[in-house]
Amino acid sequence: MKTRRFALPILSVLFSVSCLLIAGVHAADVPARGPMALSDYDTDKNGVVSEAEFNAAHASRMQEKANTGMPMKGAANRPMFSQFDSNNDGQLSADELKNGQMKHQQEMMDMRKQQMPGMHQQNMPKMNQKNMNQ
């Protein structure tokens, strides 16, 4: 009887730690927050991102968030491939990806400013190349 009383909590802890370790290994593949690098999208390593790769990377990120219980804030505002593909060639270059990410982050910051009218301009800096490289 005493063995059962101690075994169940220990097994629960071991199971939880195992799940976190597994989630950590998968989460390392696609970052949970912030802009993803071209290499996170470009699974076939051809130097450009197809629409399928773009959507798969976003789906993977959302699945990781769901698996770890992270909030899905902004999921409805996720960028679409067509918003990034500025020359409409069906693939994203490194520049198109970076520019699209910067534009999307600026749009999200502008939306937050509208939702929080009391925020001061200096507290919400414009996204620029320096911010993206951090």
C-alpha positions as YAML, in Angstrom:
chain: A
units: angstrom
residues:
- id: 1
  name: MET
  ca: [0.00, 0.00, 0.00]
- id: 2
  name: LYS
  ca: [2.82, 2.40, 0.88]
- id: 3
  name: THR
  ca: [4.57, 1.52, -2.37]
- id: 4
  name: ARG
  ca: [1.56, 2.58, -4.43]
- id: 5
  name: ARG
  ca: [1.26, 5.83, -2.56]
- id: 6
  name: PHE
  ca: [4.83, 6.80, -3.46]
- id: 7
  name: ALA
  ca: [5.07, 5.14, -6.87]
- id: 8
  name: LEU
  ca: [2.26, 7.10, -8.50]
- id: 9
  name: PRO
  ca: [3.68, 10.59, -7.80]
- id: 10
  name: ILE
  ca: [7.16, 9.46, -8.84]
- id: 11
  name: LEU
  ca: [5.84, 7.99, -12.08]
- id: 12
  name: SER
  ca: [3.86, 11.16, -12.73]
- id: 13
  name: VAL
  ca: [6.96, 13.30, -12.30]
- id: 14
  name: LEU
  ca: [9.04, 11.04, -14.53]
- id: 15
  name: PHE
  ca: [6.35, 11.12, -17.21]
- id: 16
  name: SER
  ca: [6.12, 14.92, -17.05]
- id: 17
  name: VAL
  ca: [9.89, 15.33, -17.30]
- id: 18
  name: SER
  ca: [9.98, 12.94, -20.26]
- id: 19
  name: CYS
  ca: [7.28, 14.93, -22.05]
- id: 20
  name: LEU
  ca: [9.12, 18.19, -21.45]
- id: 21
  name: LEU
  ca: [12.38, 16.74, -22.75]
- id: 22
  name: ILE
  ca: [10.68, 15.41, -25.87]
- id: 23
  name: ALA
  ca: [8.95, 18.75, -26.46]
- id: 24
  name: GLY
  ca: [12.28, 20.52, -25.96]
- id: 25
  name: VAL
  ca: [13.95, 18.44, -28.66]
- id: 26
  name: HIS
  ca: [11.20, 19.23, -31.16]
- id: 27
  name: ALA
  ca: [11.02, 22.88, -30.12]
- id: 28
  name: ALA
  ca: [14.69, 23.26, -30.97]
- id: 29
  name: ASP
  ca: [13.80, 22.60, -34.62]
- id: 30
  name: VAL
  ca: [11.51, 25.64, -34.94]
- id: 31
  name: PRO
  ca: [11.80, 28.57, -32.54]
- id: 32
  name: ALA
  ca: [8.66, 29.16, -30.46]
- id: 33
  name: ARG
  ca: [8.79, 32.95, -30.69]
- id: 34
  name: GLY
  ca: [10.12, 35.66, -32.91]
- id: 35
  name: PRO
  ca: [11.06, 35.59, -36.56]
- id: 36
  name: MET
  ca: [12.24, 32.28, -37.95]
- id: 37
  name: ALA
  ca: [15.44, 32.08, -39.99]
- id: 38
  name: LEU
  ca: [15.39, 31.04, -43.64]
- id: 39
  name: SER
  ca: [16.91, 27.71, -42.61]
- id: 40
  name: ASP
  ca: [13.90, 27.02, -40.36]
- id: 41
  name: TYR
  ca: [11.64, 27.21, -43.40]
- id: 42
  name: ASP
  ca: [13.89, 25.86, -46.15]
- id: 43
  name: THR
  ca: [13.58, 22.11, -45.55]
- id: 44
  name: ASP
  ca: [14.90, 21.11, -48.97]
- id: 45
  name: LYS
  ca: [17.91, 23.44, -48.54]
- id: 46
  name: ASN
  ca: [17.62, 25.04, -51.99]
- id: 47
  name: GLY
  ca: [18.04, 28.59, -50.65]
- id: 48
  name: VAL
  ca: [14.42, 29.68, -51.15]
- id: 49
  name: VAL
  ca: [11.15, 29.01, -49.31]
- id: 50
  name: SER
  ca: [8.18, 27.53, -51.13]
- id: 51
  name: GLU
  ca: [4.62, 28.16, -50.02]
- id: 52
  name: ALA
  ca: [4.41, 24.56, -48.75]
- id: 53
  name: GLU
  ca: [7.58, 25.03, -46.66]
- id: 54
  name: PHE
  ca: [6.29, 28.35, -45.32]
- id: 55
  name: ASN
  ca: [2.95, 26.84, -44.26]
- id: 56
  name: ALA
  ca: [4.58, 23.71, -42.82]
- id: 57
  name: ALA
  ca: [6.96, 25.78, -40.67]
- id: 58
  name: HIS
  ca: [4.08, 27.84, -39.30]
- id: 59
  name: ALA
  ca: [2.02, 24.71, -38.66]
- id: 60
  name: SER
  ca: [4.96, 23.14, -36.83]
- id: 61
  name: ARG
  ca: [5.37, 26.24, -34.67]
- id: 62
  name: MET
  ca: [1.68, 26.28, -33.80]
- id: 63
  name: GLN
  ca: [1.75, 22.56, -32.96]
- id: 64
  name: GLU
  ca: [4.74, 23.06, -30.67]
- id: 65
  name: LYS
  ca: [2.94, 25.90, -28.91]
- id: 66
  name: ALA
  ca: [-0.14, 23.72, -28.47]
- id: 67
  name: ASN
  ca: [1.95, 20.80, -27.17]
- id: 68
  name: THR
  ca: [3.65, 22.94, -24.55]
- id: 69
  name: GLY
  ca: [0.50, 24.84, -23.54]
- id: 70
  name: MET
  ca: [1.74, 28.20, -24.80]
- id: 71
  name: PRO
  ca: [-0.95, 30.76, -25.54]
- id: 72
  name: MET
  ca: [-1.92, 31.10, -29.21]
- id: 73
  name: LYS
  ca: [-2.02, 34.89, -29.19]
- id: 74
  name: GLY
  ca: [-1.87, 36.30, -32.68]
- id: 75
  name: ALA
  ca: [-2.60, 33.00, -34.43]
- id: 76
  name: ALA
  ca: [-5.39, 34.63, -36.40]
- id: 77
  name: ASN
  ca: [-2.98, 37.35, -37.53]
- id: 78
  name: ARG
  ca: [-0.30, 35.01, -38.81]
- id: 79
  name: PRO
  ca: [1.25, 36.23, -42.05]
- id: 80
  name: MET
  ca: [0.26, 34.65, -45.34]
- id: 81
  name: PHE
  ca: [2.82, 33.55, -47.90]
- id: 82
  name: SER
  ca: [1.40, 35.96, -50.48]
- id: 83
  name: GLN
  ca: [2.14, 38.90, -48.16]
- id: 84
  name: PHE
  ca: [5.84, 38.00, -48.21]
- id: 85
  name: ASP
  ca: [6.19, 37.00, -51.89]
- id: 86
  name: SER
  ca: [6.71, 40.52, -53.20]
- id: 87
  name: ASN
  ca: [7.63, 39.49, -56.77]
- id: 88
  name: ASN
  ca: [4.90, 36.81, -56.98]
- id: 89
  name: ASP
  ca: [7.27, 34.10, -58.18]
- id: 90
  name: GLY
  ca: [5.94, 31.45, -55.77]
- id: 91
  name: GLN
  ca: [9.03, 31.37, -53.59]
- id: 92
  name: LEU
  ca: [10.64, 33.55, -50.95]
- id: 93
  name: SER
  ca: [14.23, 34.72, -51.14]
- id: 94
  name: ALA
  ca: [16.11, 35.56, -47.95]
- id: 95
  name: ASP
  ca: [15.41, 39.27, -48.59]
- id: 96
  name: GLU
  ca: [11.69, 38.73, -49.18]
- id: 97
  name: LEU
  ca: [11.45, 36.69, -45.99]
- id: 98
  name: LYS
  ca: [13.35, 39.26, -43.90]
- id: 99
  name: ASN
  ca: [11.40, 42.21, -45.35]
- id: 100
  name: GLY
  ca: [8.09, 40.39, -44.89]
- id: 101
  name: GLN
  ca: [8.93, 39.56, -41.29]
- id: 102
  name: MET
  ca: [9.90, 43.15, -40.53]
- id: 103
  name: LYS
  ca: [6.72, 44.46, -42.13]
- id: 104
  name: HIS
  ca: [4.56, 41.93, -40.29]
- id: 105
  name: GLN
  ca: [6.16, 42.73, -36.92]
- id: 106
  name: GLN
  ca: [5.64, 46.44, -37.50]
- id: 107
  name: GLU
  ca: [1.98, 45.79, -38.36]
- id: 108
  name: MET
  ca: [1.57, 43.78, -35.15]
- id: 109
  name: MET
  ca: [3.16, 46.55, -33.10]
- id: 110
  name: ASP
  ca: [0.91, 49.14, -34.74]
- id: 111
  name: MET
  ca: [-2.11, 46.99, -33.94]
- id: 112
  name: ARG
  ca: [-1.02, 46.71, -30.30]
- id: 113
  name: LYS
  ca: [-0.62, 50.49, -30.10]
- id: 114
  name: GLN
  ca: [-4.19, 50.91, -31.33]
- id: 115
  name: GLN
  ca: [-5.41, 48.44, -28.71]
- id: 116
  name: MET
  ca: [-3.45, 50.26, -25.97]
- id: 117
  name: PRO
  ca: [-3.96, 53.97, -26.66]
- id: 118
  name: GLY
  ca: [-2.16, 55.02, -23.45]
- id: 119
  name: MET
  ca: [1.18, 53.58, -24.58]
- id: 120
  name: HIS
  ca: [3.84, 56.12, -25.48]
- id: 121
  name: GLN
  ca: [5.62, 56.07, -28.83]
- id: 122
  name: GLN
  ca: [9.04, 55.53, -27.23]
- id: 123
  name: ASN
  ca: [7.83, 52.31, -25.58]
- id: 124
  name: MET
  ca: [6.98, 50.73, -28.96]
- id: 125
  name: PRO
  ca: [10.02, 51.21, -31.22]
- id: 126
  name: LYS
  ca: [9.77, 50.73, -34.97]
- id: 127
  name: MET
  ca: [11.16, 47.43, -36.19]
- id: 128
  name: ASN
  ca: [14.33, 47.83, -38.18]
- id: 129
  name: GLN
  ca: [17.20, 45.67, -39.35]
- id: 130
  name: LYS
  ca: [18.95, 46.01, -35.96]
- id: 131
  name: ASN
  ca: [15.88, 44.67, -34.11]
- id: 132
  name: MET
  ca: [15.57, 41.75, -36.53]
- id: 133
  name: ASN
  ca: [19.20, 40.66, -36.01]
- id: 134
  name: GLN
  ca: [18.93, 40.40, -32.24]
...
